[in-house]
Amino acid sequence: MLTREEALNLVRKHVSKRNIIYHMLAVEAIMRGLARHFGEDVEKWGLVGLVHDIDYEKTEATPEKHSLVAEQILKEALPEELLRAIKAHNFKYTGVEPKSRMDKALIASDAISGLLVACALVMPSKKLAEVRVETVAKKFKDKDFARGAERDRILLCEEIGIPREKFFEISLSALKEVAAEIGL
């Protein structure tokens, strides 16, 4: 299995857009936070978050190929469990239904990362430090705010046993740990 450093090098090799790399680092942090919450393998969960969109730039115009190209890039480097989670995060196109806790956590983490970044960007300082769980809960209910942050995907947190507000708290706390790294 890849080390984090090897995974980060692969990400930098395949992804040139800074904001996509920041997104992947954000999802990694949230997945690590969830792994700690569940007592799961933090390195594995973080790794799947870090590389989940490694093919995004190559498949942006062909979403039906997203995560399948990632599987080709990563098939020698990751165990099947992680490859499955990556494919399941694009289940609408891949047909790989999210079943495991990791599968659903990745989908929810992917979606909440966008909402949390949007919450930070409307703060006067444009920093995560100002964002509170209450702010996230309020913005979650506002369907016109951060429309790309699919609420139904965020709510998969409930299917893995985490109430919405607790998921906001875990995710926000995890993201604040890497705020400097992602420019927020």
Beta strands, then each sheet from edge to edge (+ up, - down):
end
